[in-house]
Amino acid sequence: MTDKPVDQDDMTRDMNESNPEQPVEGEVEQPAEAGQGEETSELETLRAKLAEKDEEVLRMAAEMQ
């Protein structure tokens, strides 16, 4: 190894070439919550169905009294 100063850009480039999974410095990485929109809409759908069932149960309970 030589005693020349290490160029940070060279180090970053070498790391990115050896591990392409890592984003290149300066690139925007997709957030981990990328699929969260689908989960949120599914959750809202399930909550709506649950609310309907709750109303149905309350209606049945009222009829029994």
C-alpha positions as CSV (number, residue, x, y, z in Angstrom):
1,M,0.0,0.0,0.0
2,T,1.2,3.5,-0.7
3,D,1.2,6.5,1.7
4,K,-0.8,8.7,-0.7
5,P,-4.0,10.2,0.8
6,V,-7.1,8.2,0.4
7,D,-9.6,9.8,-2.0
8,Q,-13.1,9.5,-0.5
9,D,-14.8,9.4,-3.9
10,D,-12.5,6.4,-4.9
11,M,-13.5,4.6,-1.7
12,T,-17.2,5.2,-2.2
13,R,-16.9,4.1,-5.8
14,D,-15.0,0.9,-4.8
15,M,-17.6,0.1,-2.1
16,N,-20.5,0.6,-4.6
17,E,-18.8,-1.6,-7.2
18,S,-18.1,-4.4,-4.7
19,N,-21.6,-4.1,-3.2
20,P,-24.2,-3.0,-5.8
21,E,-27.0,-3.3,-3.3
22,Q,-25.8,-0.2,-1.6
23,P,-27.1,3.1,-3.1
24,V,-24.5,5.2,-4.8
25,E,-23.7,8.3,-2.8
26,G,-26.1,11.0,-3.8
27,E,-28.8,8.7,-5.1
28,V,-32.1,8.7,-3.4
29,E,-33.0,5.4,-1.8
30,Q,-36.6,4.2,-1.7
31,P,-37.9,4.5,1.9
32,A,-38.7,1.3,3.7
33,E,-42.3,2.3,3.8
34,A,-42.7,2.2,0.0
35,G,-45.5,-0.4,0.2
36,Q,-47.2,1.2,3.1
37,G,-49.9,2.8,1.0
38,E,-51.3,-0.6,0.1
39,E,-51.2,-1.7,3.7
40,T,-53.0,1.5,4.7
41,S,-55.8,1.1,2.2
42,E,-56.2,-2.6,3.2
43,L,-56.3,-1.6,6.9
44,E,-59.0,1.0,6.1
45,T,-61.0,-1.6,4.2
46,L,-60.8,-4.0,7.2
47,R,-61.8,-1.3,9.6
48,A,-64.8,-0.4,7.5
49,K,-65.9,-4.1,7.4
50,L,-65.4,-4.3,11.2
51,A,-67.5,-1.2,11.7
52,E,-70.3,-2.8,9.6
53,K,-70.1,-6.0,11.7
54,D,-70.2,-4.0,14.9
55,E,-73.4,-2.2,13.7
56,E,-74.9,-5.6,12.7
57,V,-74.1,-7.1,16.2
58,L,-75.6,-4.0,17.9
59,R,-78.7,-4.2,15.8
60,M,-79.1,-7.9,16.6
61,A,-78.6,-7.3,20.3
62,A,-81.2,-4.5,20.2
63,E,-83.7,-6.9,18.6
64,M,-83.2,-9.5,21.3
65,Q,-84.1,-7.2,24.1
